[in-house]
Amino acid sequence: MEVQAIYKNFRMSPQKLREVVRQVQGMNAVHALAVLKVTPRKSARAVAKTLQSAIANAENNHGLRPETLTVKCAFAQTAGRLKRFIPKARGSAGPIIKRSSHIKIVLSDN
């Protein structure tokens, strides 16, 4: 059985999130959570929060035990972007793009 959790519109670029998300793919869910707890990145906290949500979904909605779960797939997708402008020389403006992402984690019990 597959269980998932999605964290939408997290204010960090998907490129920064993918480095952390790739670390936990294929791991046991409890072990992956332990790895994320000691990873010194802001993105690790968001991925850990999403993983905890997926584990809670499996326990409460489907009656699965966390020890039997593995991270089947985990990925960060591009969400909406905030477009801002900063003043530049001679009256022009330069763009600032503030990126967001969606984090999706799918757990499997086999």
Gaussian input, Z-matrix of N, CA and C with variables (Angstrom, degrees):
# hf/3-21g

backbone

0 1
 N
 C     1     B1
 C     2     B2     1     A1
 N     3     B3     2     A2     1     D1
 C     4     B4     3     A3     2     D2
 C     5     B5     4     A4     3     D3
 N     6     B6     5     A5     4     D4
 C     7     B7     6     A6     5     D5
 C     8     B8     7     A7     6     D6
 N     9     B9     8     A8     7     D7
 C    10    B10     9     A9     8     D8
 C    11    B11    10    A10     9     D9
 N    12    B12    11    A11    10    D10
 C    13    B13    12    A12    11    D11
 C    14    B14    13    A13    12    D12
 N    15    B15    14    A14    13    D13
 C    16    B16    15    A15    14    D14
 C    17    B17    16    A16    15    D15
 N    18    B18    17    A17    16    D16
 C    19    B19    18    A18    17    D17
 C    20    B20    19    A19    18    D18
 N    21    B21    20    A20    19    D19
 C    22    B22    21    A21    20    D20
 C    23    B23    22    A22    21    D21
 N    24    B24    23    A23    22    D22
 C    25    B25    24    A24    23    D23
 C    26    B26    25    A25    24    D24
 N    27    B27    26    A26    25    D25
 C    28    B28    27    A27    26    D26
 C    29    B29    28    A28    27    D27
 N    30    B30    29    A29    28    D28
 C    31    B31    30    A30    29    D29
 C    32    B32    31    A31    30    D30
 N    33    B33    32    A32    31    D31
 C    34    B34    33    A33    32    D32
 C    35    B35    34    A34    33    D33
 N    36    B36    35    A35    34    D34
 C    37    B37    36    A36    35    D35
 C    38    B38    37    A37    36    D36
 N    39    B39    38    A38    37    D37
 C    40    B40    39    A39    38    D38
 C    41    B41    40    A40    39    D39
 N    42    B42    41    A41    40    D40
 C    43    B43    42    A42    41    D41
 C    44    B44    43    A43    42    D42
 N    45    B45    44    A44    43    D43
 C    46    B46    45    A45    44    D44
 C    47    B47    46    A46    45    D45
 N    48    B48    47    A47    46    D46
 C    49    B49    48    A48    47    D47
 C    50    B50    49    A49    48    D48
 N    51    B51    50    A50    49    D49
 C    52    B52    51    A51    50    D50
 C    53    B53    52    A52    51    D51
 N    54    B54    53    A53    52    D52
 C    55    B55    54    A54    53    D53
 C    56    B56    55    A55    54    D54
 N    57    B57    56    A56    55    D55
 C    58    B58    57    A57    56    D56
 C    59    B59    58    A58    57    D57
 N    60    B60    59    A59    58    D58
 C    61    B61    60    A60    59    D59
 C    62    B62    61    A61    60    D60
 N    63    B63    62    A62    61    D61
 C    64    B64    63    A63    62    D62
 C    65    B65    64    A64    63    D63
 N    66    B66    65    A65    64    D64
 C    67    B67    66    A66    65    D65
 C    68    B68    67    A67    66    D66
 N    69    B69    68    A68    67    D67
 C    70    B70    69    A69    68    D68
 C    71    B71    70    A70    69    D69
 N    72    B72    71    A71    70    D70
 C    73    B73    72    A72    71    D71
 C    74    B74    73    A73    72    D72
 N    75    B75    74    A74    73    D73
 C    76    B76    75    A75    74    D74
 C    77    B77    76    A76    75    D75
 N    78    B78    77    A77    76    D76
 C    79    B79    78    A78    77    D77
 C    80    B80    79    A79    78    D78
 N    81    B81    80    A80    79    D79
 C    82    B82    81    A81    80    D80
 C    83    B83    82    A82    81    D81
 N    84    B84    83    A83    82    D82
 C    85    B85    84    A84    83    D83
 C    86    B86    85    A85    84    D84
 N    87    B87    86    A86    85    D85
 C    88    B88    87    A87    86    D86
 C    89    B89    88    A88    87    D87
 N    90    B90    89    A89    88    D88
 C    91    B91    90    A90    89    D89
 C    92    B92    91    A91    90    D90
 N    93    B93    92    A92    91    D91
 C    94    B94    93    A93    92    D92
 C    95    B95    94    A94    93    D93
 N    96    B96    95    A95    94    D94
 C    97    B97    96    A96    95    D95
 C    98    B98    97    A97    96    D96
 N    99    B99    98    A98    97    D97
 C   100   B100    99    A99    98    D98
 C   101   B101   100   A100    99    D99
 N   102   B102   101   A101   100   D100
 C   103   B103   102   A102   101   D101
 C   104   B104   103   A103   102   D102
 N   105   B105   104   A104   103   D103
 C   106   B106   105   A105   104   D104
 C   107   B107   106   A106   105   D105
 N   108   B108   107   A107   106   D106
 C   109   B109   108   A108   107   D107
 C   110   B110   109   A109   108   D108
 N   111   B111   110   A110   109   D109
 C   112   B112   111   A111   110   D110
 C   113   B113   112   A112   111   D111
 N   114   B114   113   A113   112   D112
 C   115   B115   114   A114   113   D113
 C   116   B116   115   A115   114   D114
 N   117   B117   116   A116   115   D115
 C   118   B118   117   A117   116   D116
 C   119   B119   118   A118   117   D117
 N   120   B120   119   A119   118   D118
 C   121   B121   120   A120   119   D119
 C   122   B122   121   A121   120   D120
 N   123   B123   122   A122   121   D121
 C   124   B124   123   A123   122   D122
 C   125   B125   124   A124   123   D123
 N   126   B126   125   A125   124   D124
 C   127   B127   126   A126   125   D125
 C   128   B128   127   A127   126   D126
 N   129   B129   128   A128   127   D127
 C   130   B130   129   A129   128   D128
 C   131   B131   130   A130   129   D129
 N   132   B132   131   A131   130   D130
 C   133   B133   132   A132   131   D131
 C   134   B134   133   A133   132   D132
 N   135   B135   134   A134   133   D133
 C   136   B136   135   A135   134   D134
 C   137   B137   136   A136   135   D135
 N   138   B138   137   A137   136   D136
 C   139   B139   138   A138   137   D137
 C   140   B140   139   A139   138   D138
 N   141   B141   140   A140   139   D139
 C   142   B142   141   A141   140   D140
 C   143   B143   142   A142   141   D141
 N   144   B144   143   A143   142   D142
 C   145   B145   144   A144   143   D143
 C   146   B146   145   A145   144   D144
 N   147   B147   146   A146   145   D145
 C   148   B148   147   A147   146   D146
 C   149   B149   148   A148   147   D147
 N   150   B150   149   A149   148   D148
 C   151   B151   150   A150   149   D149
 C   152   B152   151   A151   150   D150
 N   153   B153   152   A152   151   D151
 C   154   B154   153   A153   152   D152
 C   155   B155   154   A154   153   D153
 N   156   B156   155   A155   154   D154
 C   157   B157   156   A156   155   D155
 C   158   B158   157   A157   156   D156
 N   159   B159   158   A158   157   D157
 C   160   B160   159   A159   158   D158
 C   161   B161   160   A160   159   D159
 N   162   B162   161   A161   160   D160
 C   163   B163   162   A162   161   D161
 C   164   B164   163   A163   162   D162
 N   165   B165   164   A164   163   D163
 C   166   B166   165   A165   164   D164
 C   167   B167   166   A166   165   D165
 N   168   B168   167   A167   166   D166
 C   169   B169   168   A168   167   D167
 C   170   B170   169   A169   168   D168
 N   171   B171   170   A170   169   D169
 C   172   B172   171   A171   170   D170
 C   173   B173   172   A172   171   D171
 N   174   B174   173   A173   172   D172
 C   175   B175   174   A174   173   D173
 C   176   B176   175   A175   174   D174
 N   177   B177   176   A176   175   D175
 C   178   B178   177   A177   176   D176
 C   179   B179   178   A178   177   D177
 N   180   B180   179   A179   178   D178
 C   181   B181   180   A180   179   D179
 C   182   B182   181   A181   180   D180
 N   183   B183   182   A182   181   D181
 C   184   B184   183   A183   182   D182
 C   185   B185   184   A184   183   D183
 N   186   B186   185   A185   184   D184
 C   187   B187   186   A186   185   D185
 C   188   B188   187   A187   186   D186
 N   189   B189   188   A188   187   D187
 C   190   B190   189   A189   188   D188
 C   191   B191   190   A190   189   D189
 N   192   B192   191   A191   190   D190
 C   193   B193   192   A192   191   D191
 C   194   B194   193   A193   192   D192
 N   195   B195   194   A194   193   D193
 C   196   B196   195   A195   194   D194
 C   197   B197   196   A196   195   D195
 N   198   B198   197   A197   196   D196
 C   199   B199   198   A198   197   D197
 C   200   B200   199   A199   198   D198
 N   201   B201   200   A200   199   D199
 C   202   B202   201   A201   200   D200
 C   203   B203   202   A202   201   D201
 N   204   B204   203   A203   202   D202
 C   205   B205   204   A204   203   D203
 C   206   B206   205   A205   204   D204
 N   207   B207   206   A206   205   D205
 C   208   B208   207   A207   206   D206
 C   209   B209   208   A208   207   D207
 N   210   B210   209   A209   208   D208
 C   211   B211   210   A210   209   D209
 C   212   B212   211   A211   210   D210
 N   213   B213   212   A212   211   D211
 C   214   B214   213   A213   212   D212
 C   215   B215   214   A214   213   D213
 N   216   B216   215   A215   214   D214
 C   217   B217   216   A216   215   D215
 C   218   B218   217   A217   216   D216
 N   219   B219   218   A218   217   D217
 C   220   B220   219   A219   218   D218
 C   221   B221   220   A220   219   D219
 N   222   B222   221   A221   220   D220
 C   223   B223   222   A222   221   D221
 C   224   B224   223   A223   222   D222
 N   225   B225   224   A224   223   D223
 C   226   B226   225   A225   224   D224
 C   227   B227   226   A226   225   D225
 N   228   B228   227   A227   226   D226
 C   229   B229   228   A228   227   D227
 C   230   B230   229   A229   228   D228
 N   231   B231   230   A230   229   D229
 C   232   B232   231   A231   230   D230
 C   233   B233   232   A232   231   D231
 N   234   B234   233   A233   232   D232
 C   235   B235   234   A234   233   D233
 C   236   B236   235   A235   234   D234
 N   237   B237   236   A236   235   D235
 C   238   B238   237   A237   236   D236
 C   239   B239   238   A238   237   D237
 N   240   B240   239   A239   238   D238
 C   241   B241   240   A240   239   D239
 C   242   B242   241   A241   240   D240
 N   243   B243   242   A242   241   D241
 C   244   B244   243   A243   242   D242
 C   245   B245   244   A244   243   D243
 N   246   B246   245   A245   244   D244
 C   247   B247   246   A246   245   D245
 C   248   B248   247   A247   246   D246
 N   249   B249   248   A248   247   D247
 C   250   B250   249   A249   248   D248
 C   251   B251   250   A250   249   D249
 N   252   B252   251   A251   250   D250
 C   253   B253   252   A252   251   D251
 C   254   B254   253   A253   252   D252
 N   255   B255   254   A254   253   D253
 C   256   B256   255   A255   254   D254
 C   257   B257   256   A256   255   D255
 N   258   B258   257   A257   256   D256
 C   259   B259   258   A258   257   D257
 C   260   B260   259   A259   258   D258
 N   261   B261   260   A260   259   D259
 C   262   B262   261   A261   260   D260
 C   263   B263   262   A262   261   D261
 N   264   B264   263   A263   262   D262
 C   265   B265   264   A264   263   D263
 C   266   B266   265   A265   264   D264
 N   267   B267   266   A266   265   D265
 C   268   B268   267   A267   266   D266
 C   269   B269   268   A268   267   D267
 N   270   B270   269   A269   268   D268
 C   271   B271   270   A270   269   D269
 C   272   B272   271   A271   270   D270
 N   273   B273   272   A272   271   D271
 C   274   B274   273   A273   272   D272
 C   275   B275   274   A274   273   D273
 N   276   B276   275   A275   274   D274
 C   277   B277   276   A276   275   D275
 C   278   B278   277   A277   276   D276
 N   279   B279   278   A278   277   D277
 C   280   B280   279   A279   278   D278
 C   281   B281   280   A280   279   D279
 N   282   B282   281   A281   280   D280
 C   283   B283   282   A282   281   D281
 C   284   B284   283   A283   282   D282
 N   285   B285   284   A284   283   D283
 C   286   B286   285   A285   284   D284
 C   287   B287   286   A286   285   D285
 N   288   B288   287   A287   286   D286
 C   289   B289   288   A288   287   D287
 C   290   B290   289   A289   288   D288
 N   291   B291   290   A290   289   D289
 C   292   B292   291   A291   290   D290
 C   293   B293   292   A292   291   D291
 N   294   B294   293   A293   292   D292
 C   295   B295   294   A294   293   D293
 C   296   B296   295   A295   294   D294
 N   297   B297   296   A296   295   D295
 C   298   B298   297   A297   296   D296
 C   299   B299   298   A298   297   D297
 N   300   B300   299   A299   298   D298
 C   301   B301   300   A300   299   D299
 C   302   B302   301   A301   300   D300
 N   303   B303   302   A302   301   D301
 C   304   B304   303   A303   302   D302
 C   305   B305   304   A304   303   D303
 N   306   B306   305   A305   304   D304
 C   307   B307   306   A306   305   D305
 C   308   B308   307   A307   306   D306
 N   309   B309   308   A308   307   D307
 C   310   B310   309   A309   308   D308
 C   311   B311   310   A310   309   D309
 N   312   B312   311   A311   310   D310
 C   313   B313   312   A312   311   D311
 C   314   B314   313   A313   312   D312
 N   315   B315   314   A314   313   D313
 C   316   B316   315   A315   314   D314
 C   317   B317   316   A316   315   D315
 N   318   B318   317   A317   316   D316
 C   319   B319   318   A318   317   D317
 C   320   B320   319   A319   318   D318
 N   321   B321   320   A320   319   D319
 C   322   B322   321   A321   320   D320
 C   323   B323   322   A322   321   D321
 N   324   B324   323   A323   322   D322
 C   325   B325   324   A324   323   D323
 C   326   B326   325   A325   324   D324
 N   327   B327   326   A326   325   D325
 C   328   B328   327   A327   326   D326
 C   329   B329   328   A328   327   D327

   B1=1.4377
   B2=1.5324
   B3=1.2880
   B4=1.4635
   B5=1.5229
   B6=1.3187
   B7=1.4650
   B8=1.5192
   B9=1.3267
   B10=1.4650
   B11=1.5150
   B12=1.3264
   B13=1.4612
   B14=1.5175
   B15=1.3353
   B16=1.4629
   B17=1.5232
   B18=1.3162
   B19=1.4708
   B20=1.5200
   B21=1.3238
   B22=1.4560
   B23=1.5220
   B24=1.3187
   B25=1.4629
   B26=1.5246
   B27=1.3212
   B28=1.4629
   B29=1.5216
   B30=1.3390
   B31=1.4635
   B32=1.5280
   B33=1.3085
   B34=1.4584
   B35=1.5243
   B36=1.3164
   B37=1.4579
   B38=1.5244
   B39=1.3149
   B40=1.4674
   B41=1.5280
   B42=1.3028
   B43=1.4612
   B44=1.5316
   B45=1.3206
   B46=1.4606
   B47=1.5300
   B48=1.3221
   B49=1.4583
   B50=1.5219
   B51=1.3223
   B52=1.4667
   B53=1.5171
   B54=1.3307
   B55=1.4639
   B56=1.5224
   B57=1.3180
   B58=1.4573
   B59=1.5260
   B60=1.3184
   B61=1.4600
   B62=1.5283
   B63=1.3149
   B64=1.4683
   B65=1.5217
   B66=1.3310
   B67=1.4636
   B68=1.5235
   B69=1.3279
   B70=1.4589
   B71=1.5188
   B72=1.3018
   B73=1.4609
   B74=1.5225
   B75=1.3311
   B76=1.4539
   B77=1.5153
   B78=1.3291
   B79=1.4642
   B80=1.5205
   B81=1.3315
   B82=1.4509
   B83=1.5337
   B84=1.3227
   B85=1.4640
   B86=1.5294
   B87=1.3229
   B88=1.4657
   B89=1.5267
   B90=1.3320
   B91=1.4704
   B92=1.5345
   B93=1.3197
   B94=1.4728
   B95=1.5252
   B96=1.3188
   B97=1.4627
   B98=1.5248
   B99=1.3363
   B100=1.4635
   B101=1.5267
   B102=1.3207
   B103=1.4678
   B104=1.5262
   B105=1.3238
   B106=1.4625
   B107=1.5267
   B108=1.3210
   B109=1.4707
   B110=1.5229
   B111=1.3401
   B112=1.4638
   B113=1.5290
   B114=1.3289
   B115=1.4595
   B116=1.5285
   B117=1.3457
   B118=1.4714
   B119=1.5247
   B120=1.3259
   B121=1.4628
   B122=1.5200
   B123=1.3194
   B124=1.4636
   B125=1.5263
   B126=1.3186
   B127=1.4596
   B128=1.5261
   B129=1.3226
   B130=1.4669
   B131=1.5197
   B132=1.3357
   B133=1.4641
   B134=1.5277
   B135=1.3281
   B136=1.4691
   B137=1.5230
   B138=1.3277
   B139=1.4644
   B140=1.5290
   B141=1.3386
   B142=1.4661
   B143=1.5256
   B144=1.3104
   B145=1.4688
   B146=1.5341
   B147=1.3198
   B148=1.4606
   B149=1.5246
   B150=1.3278
   B151=1.4679
   B152=1.5264
   B153=1.3295
   B154=1.4673
   B155=1.5280
   B156=1.3132
   B157=1.4613
   B158=1.5277
   B159=1.3270
   B160=1.4716
   B161=1.5309
   B162=1.3287
   B163=1.4677
   B164=1.5309
   B165=1.3332
   B166=1.4695
   B167=1.5252
   B168=1.3414
   B169=1.4631
   B170=1.5251
   B171=1.3250
   B172=1.4644
   B173=1.5313
   B174=1.3300
   B175=1.4656
   B176=1.5243
   B177=1.3343
   B178=1.4611
   B179=1.5178
   B180=1.3258
   B181=1.4592
   B182=1.5234
   B183=1.3476
   B184=1.4615
   B185=1.5211
   B186=1.3277
   B187=1.4574
   B188=1.5192
   B189=1.3191
   B190=1.4680
   B191=1.5248
   B192=1.3185
   B193=1.4580
   B194=1.5297
   B195=1.3275
   B196=1.4755
   B197=1.5234
   B198=1.3448
   B199=1.4600
   B200=1.5216
   B201=1.3352
   B202=1.4682
   B203=1.5284
   B204=1.3235
   B205=1.4631
   B206=1.5243
   B207=1.3357
   B208=1.4619
   B209=1.5217
   B210=1.3119
   B211=1.4630
   B212=1.5272
   B213=1.3246
   B214=1.4668
   B215=1.5175
   B216=1.3196
   B217=1.4713
   B218=1.5238
   B219=1.3011
   B220=1.4603
   B221=1.5134
   B222=1.3210
   B223=1.4580
   B224=1.5077
   B225=1.3296
   B226=1.4607
   B227=1.5222
   B228=1.3071
   B229=1.4586
   B230=1.5144
   B231=1.3177
   B232=1.4554
   B233=1.5226
   B234=1.3242
   B235=1.4623
   B236=1.5273
   B237=1.3098
   B238=1.4534
   B239=1.5215
   B240=1.3203
   B241=1.4659
   B242=1.5165
   B243=1.3240
   B244=1.4598
   B245=1.5176
   B246=1.3033
   B247=1.4609
   B248=1.5222
   B249=1.3077
   B250=1.4557
   B251=1.5186
   B252=1.3234
   B253=1.4614
   B254=1.5191
   B255=1.3158
   B256=1.4526
   B257=1.5248
   B258=1.3165
   B259=1.4650
   B260=1.5264
   B261=1.3018
   B262=1.4687
   B263=1.5298
   B264=1.2948
   B265=1.4594
   B266=1.5238
   B267=1.3023
   B268=1.4691
   B269=1.5248
   B270=1.3232
   B271=1.4648
   B272=1.5131
   B273=1.3061
   B274=1.4644
   B275=1.5309
   B276=1.3301
   B277=1.4587
   B278=1.5215
   B279=1.3148
   B280=1.4598
   B281=1.5165
   B282=1.3258
   B283=1.4652
   B284=1.5264
   B285=1.3362
   B286=1.4554
   B287=1.5232
   B288=1.3279
   B289=1.4552
   B290=1.5223
   B291=1.3266
   B292=1.4692
   B293=1.5263
   B294=1.3179
   B295=1.4615
   B296=1.5304
   B297=1.3250
   B298=1.4628
   B299=1.5225
   B300=1.3245
   B301=1.4592
   B302=1.5186
   B303=1.3318
   B304=1.4511
   B305=1.5285
   B306=1.3237
   B307=1.4637
   B308=1.5239
   B309=1.3327
   B310=1.4640
   B311=1.5211
   B312=1.3398
   B313=1.4552
   B314=1.5186
   B315=1.3426
   B316=1.4523
   B317=1.5286
   B318=1.3190
   B319=1.4595
   B320=1.5234
   B321=1.3267
   B322=1.4610
   B323=1.5227
   B324=1.3326
   B325=1.4614
   B326=1.5228
   B327=1.3205
   B328=1.4724
   B329=1.4772
   A1=109.06
   A2=116.00
   A3=121.02
   A4=110.70
   A5=114.99
   A6=122.66
   A7=106.74
   A8=116.56
   A9=118.65
   A10=111.95
   A11=114.02
   A12=122.22
   A13=107.22
   A14=116.35
   A15=121.59
   A16=108.73
   A17=115.89
   A18=122.76
   A19=105.21
   A20=116.94
   A21=120.43
   A22=112.04
   A23=114.92
   A24=124.58
   A25=113.49
   A26=116.33
   A27=121.09
   A28=107.62
   A29=117.39
   A30=122.27
   A31=112.25
   A32=115.17
   A33=121.89
   A34=106.81
   A35=116.02
   A36=119.13
   A37=110.57
   A38=117.71
   A39=121.06
   A40=112.31
   A41=117.23
   A42=121.07
   A43=110.61
   A44=117.64
   A45=121.66
   A46=110.93
   A47=116.83
   A48=120.75
   A49=112.14
   A50=117.63
   A51=120.64
   A52=112.67
   A53=117.59
   A54=120.32
   A55=111.03
   A56=117.26
   A57=121.61
   A58=110.75
   A59=117.17
   A60=121.58
   A61=110.95
   A62=116.95
   A63=120.00
   A64=112.48
   A65=117.41
   A66=120.60
   A67=112.65
   A68=117.58
   A69=120.49
   A70=114.24
   A71=119.43
   A72=120.81
   A73=110.26
   A74=115.87
   A75=121.39
   A76=115.01
   A77=118.25
   A78=121.14
   A79=111.49
   A80=114.78
   A81=120.98
   A82=106.74
   A83=118.57
   A84=122.31
   A85=111.97
   A86=117.76
   A87=120.99
   A88=110.10
   A89=116.37
   A90=120.80
   A91=110.57
   A92=116.62
   A93=120.80
   A94=110.96
   A95=116.79
   A96=120.83
   A97=110.91
   A98=116.62
   A99=120.63
   A100=111.09
   A101=117.24
   A102=121.31
   A103=110.13
   A104=117.09
   A105=120.80
   A106=111.68
   A107=117.63
   A108=120.48
   A109=111.86
   A110=118.04
   A111=120.84
   A112=112.90
   A113=117.98
   A114=121.04
   A115=108.40
   A116=118.17
   A117=120.64
   A118=113.84
   A119=117.22
   A120=120.86
   A121=108.91
   A122=115.94
   A123=120.99
   A124=110.28
   A125=116.42
   A126=120.35
   A127=111.84
   A128=118.48
   A129=121.55
   A130=111.22
   A131=117.10
   A132=119.93
   A133=111.20
   A134=116.98
   A135=120.12
   A136=111.41
   A137=117.48
   A138=120.86
   A139=109.63
   A140=117.46
   A141=120.82
   A142=110.84
   A143=116.26
   A144=120.52
   A145=110.64
   A146=116.89
   A147=121.47
   A148=110.55
   A149=116.65
   A150=120.72
   A151=110.91
   A152=117.56
   A153=120.74
   A154=110.73
   A155=116.42
   A156=120.59
   A157=110.85
   A158=117.13
   A159=120.73
   A160=110.45
   A161=117.02
   A162=120.52
   A163=110.39
   A164=116.87
   A165=120.82
   A166=111.00
   A167=117.17
   A168=120.32
   A169=110.54
   A170=116.83
   A171=120.67
   A172=111.00
   A173=116.77
   A174=120.38
   A175=111.83
   A176=116.21
   A177=119.98
   A178=114.03
   A179=117.83
   A180=120.07
   A181=113.22
   A182=117.08
   A183=119.50
   A184=113.72
   A185=117.99
   A186=121.38
   A187=114.33
   A188=118.16
   A189=121.67
   A190=110.35
   A191=116.67
   A192=121.49
   A193=109.90
   A194=118.90
   A195=121.87
   A196=113.90
   A197=118.14
   A198=121.01
   A199=112.21
   A200=116.79
   A201=120.10
   A202=112.57
   A203=118.03
   A204=121.03
   A205=111.92
   A206=115.08
   A207=121.29
   A208=108.58
   A209=115.99
   A210=121.15
   A211=107.13
   A212=115.82
   A213=119.71
   A214=110.41
   A215=116.73
   A216=119.87
   A217=108.53
   A218=114.22
   A219=121.52
   A220=106.49
   A221=116.80
   A222=118.76
   A223=111.87
   A224=115.03
   A225=123.33
   A226=107.88
   A227=116.20
   A228=121.55
   A229=110.12
   A230=115.28
   A231=121.23
   A232=110.29
   A233=116.09
   A234=122.31
   A235=107.66
   A236=117.16
   A237=120.85
   A238=112.24
   A239=115.46
   A240=120.62
   A241=109.52
   A242=115.57
   A243=120.77
   A244=107.43
   A245=116.80
   A246=120.20
   A247=109.30
   A248=115.27
   A249=122.57
   A250=108.83
   A251=115.83
   A252=120.20
   A253=109.90
   A254=115.98
   A255=122.66
   A256=107.92
   A257=118.37
   A258=120.27
   A259=111.61
   A260=115.26
   A261=121.82
   A262=108.90
   A263=115.08
   A264=120.72
   A265=111.81
   A266=115.16
   A267=124.51
   A268=112.65
   A269=116.64
   A270=121.20
   A271=115.62
   A272=118.62
   A273=119.38
   A274=109.39
   A275=116.20
   A276=121.08
   A277=109.15
   A278=115.65
   A279=121.10
   A280=110.35
   A281=117.21
   A282=119.95
   A283=112.47
   A284=115.03
   A285=122.86
   A286=105.44
   A287=117.06
   A288=121.25
   A289=108.12
   A290=116.53
   A291=122.09
   A292=107.50
   A293=115.56
   A294=121.19
   A295=112.01
   A296=114.97
   A297=122.68
   A298=108.47
   A299=116.24
   A300=119.44
   A301=112.16
   A302=114.51
   A303=123.48
   A304=106.74
   A305=117.40
   A306=121.95
   A307=107.33
   A308=116.25
   A309=120.97
   A310=108.81
   A311=116.13
   A312=121.99
   A313=108.57
   A314=115.78
   A315=122.71
   A316=108.04
   A317=116.38
   A318=122.49
   A319=109.49
   A320=115.30
   A321=121.64
   A322=108.93
   A323=117.15
   A324=119.58
   A325=113.53
   A326=119.16
   A327=119.31
   A328=112.61
   D1=142.73
   D2=-179.93
   D3=-110.54
   D4=138.55
   D5=179.45
   D6=-129.06
   D7=142.62
   D8=-178.50
   D9=-135.04
   D10=161.76
   D11=173.39
   D12=-143.01
   D13=143.14
   D14=-177.85
   D15=-129.81
   D16=130.67
   D17=174.46
   D18=-108.20
   D19=111.58
   D20=-174.69
   D21=-98.84
   D22=147.34
   D23=173.67
   D24=57.19
   D25=46.20
   D26=174.22
   D27=-79.34
   D28=129.36
   D29=-172.77
   D30=-81.26
   D31=69.12
   D32=173.78
   D33=-153.85
   D34=148.85
   D35=-177.50
   D36=-68.15
   D37=144.90
   D38=-179.96
   D39=-62.20
   D40=-28.68
   D41=-179.63
   D42=-62.65
   D43=-40.86
   D44=178.73
   D45=-70.59
   D46=-34.69
   D47=-179.55
   D48=-72.59
   D49=-35.46
   D50=-175.33
   D51=-62.73
   D52=-29.86
   D53=178.33
   D54=-61.70
   D55=-39.22
   D56=-178.82
   D57=-81.41
   D58=-38.49
   D59=-176.69
   D60=-65.00
   D61=-35.73
   D62=179.76
   D63=-66.51
   D64=-25.15
   D65=-179.51
   D66=-66.16
   D67=-32.77
   D68=-171.71
   D69=-96.79
   D70=-5.33
   D71=-178.68
   D72=-64.89
   D73=131.98
   D74=177.94
   D75=84.03
   D76=-5.07
   D77=-179.48
   D78=-83.37
   D79=162.52
   D80=168.58
   D81=-65.39
   D82=142.21
   D83=-173.71
   D84=-62.28
   D85=-41.54
   D86=-178.95
   D87=-68.85
   D88=-40.03
   D89=178.12
   D90=-66.62
   D91=-40.70
   D92=178.84
   D93=-62.71
   D94=-38.05
   D95=177.95
   D96=-64.97
   D97=-38.60
   D98=177.88
   D99=-66.76
   D100=-37.79
   D101=178.06
   D102=-65.69
   D103=-41.88
   D104=-178.95
   D105=-67.79
   D106=-31.40
   D107=-179.58
   D108=-63.99
   D109=-30.99
   D110=-177.64
   D111=-101.77
   D112=2.70
   D113=177.56
   D114=-81.02
   D115=122.63
   D116=-173.41
   D117=-86.43
   D118=59.41
   D119=179.05
   D120=-136.50
   D121=149.62
   D122=178.01
   D123=-63.78
   D124=-36.88
   D125=-178.91
   D126=-66.32
   D127=-27.42
   D128=179.25
   D129=-65.27
   D130=-34.32
   D131=178.14
   D132=-65.82
   D133=-39.99
   D134=179.73
   D135=-69.85
   D136=-39.01
   D137=178.39
   D138=-67.78
   D139=-38.88
   D140=177.80
   D141=-64.15
   D142=-39.59
   D143=178.49
   D144=-63.02
   D145=-40.95
   D146=178.71
   D147=-68.22
   D148=-40.44
   D149=178.78
   D150=-64.95
   D151=-40.99
   D152=176.71
   D153=-61.76
   D154=-38.07
   D155=178.21
   D156=-65.47
   D157=-40.94
   D158=179.02
   D159=-65.87
   D160=-40.12
   D161=177.98
   D162=-64.46
   D163=-41.72
   D164=178.13
   D165=-64.89
   D166=-38.00
   D167=176.65
   D168=-61.87
   D169=-41.23
   D170=-179.50
   D171=-66.41
   D172=-41.44
   D173=-178.89
   D174=-69.03
   D175=-49.97
   D176=-171.58
   D177=-81.05
   D178=-36.18
   D179=-174.95
   D180=-91.85
   D181=-28.01
   D182=-174.03
   D183=-124.56
   D184=-3.18
   D185=176.69
   D186=69.64
   D187=27.54
   D188=-179.84
   D189=-90.66
   D190=151.76
   D191=177.56
   D192=-90.78
   D193=139.19
   D194=-177.52
   D195=-61.85
   D196=-28.79
   D197=-178.04
   D198=-67.55
   D199=-24.13
   D200=-176.98
   D201=-90.72
   D202=-5.85
   D203=-174.32
   D204=-88.60
   D205=143.92
   D206=173.03
   D207=-126.55
   D208=153.91
   D209=178.65
   D210=-81.42
   D211=104.21
   D212=-178.54
   D213=-71.50
   D214=-51.08
   D215=175.18
   D216=-150.60
   D217=148.94
   D218=178.64
   D219=-145.02
   D220=128.73
   D221=179.80
   D222=-150.24
   D223=159.78
   D224=178.99
   D225=-117.07
   D226=123.14
   D227=-179.42
   D228=-110.04
   D229=158.78
   D230=178.85
   D231=-73.47
   D232=133.93
   D233=174.35
   D234=-109.07
   D235=-160.94
   D236=-179.93
   D237=-67.14
   D238=161.08
   D239=179.52
   D240=-121.92
   D241=140.25
   D242=173.47
   D243=-92.68
   D244=128.41
   D245=-179.40
   D246=-107.62
   D247=122.37
   D248=179.56
   D249=-126.70
   D250=166.94
   D251=179.23
   D252=-131.60
   D253=146.27
   D254=178.81
   D255=-120.95
   D256=137.09
   D257=-179.73
   D258=-64.55
   D259=140.50
   D260=178.36
   D261=-122.97
   D262=-176.07
   D263=-177.12
   D264=-67.32
   D265=150.14
   D266=173.83
   D267=59.37
   D268=36.20
   D269=173.07
   D270=78.80
   D271=8.36
   D272=179.79
   D273=-93.14
   D274=177.35
   D275=-179.43
   D276=-136.03
   D277=145.11
   D278=177.32
   D279=-112.70
   D280=142.29
   D281=-177.17
   D282=-77.94
   D283=147.56
   D284=170.21
   D285=-125.89
   D286=124.42
   D287=-179.53
   D288=-111.91
   D289=115.64
   D290=179.70
   D291=-99.40
   D292=109.85
   D293=-172.34
   D294=-88.78
   D295=151.91
   D296=176.02
   D297=-129.42
   D298=166.13
   D299=-179.40
   D300=-145.91
   D301=162.18
   D302=172.29
   D303=-110.83
   D304=131.05
   D305=176.95
   D306=-106.65
   D307=127.05
   D308=179.45
   D309=-125.96
   D310=128.85
   D311=177.79
   D312=-125.96
   D313=128.50
   D314=178.97
   D315=-114.95
   D316=124.98
   D317=178.46
   D318=-106.59
   D319=145.51
   D320=177.91
   D321=-127.14
   D322=149.66
   D323=-176.68
   D324=-99.48
   D325=7.41
   D326=179.92
   D327=-110.63

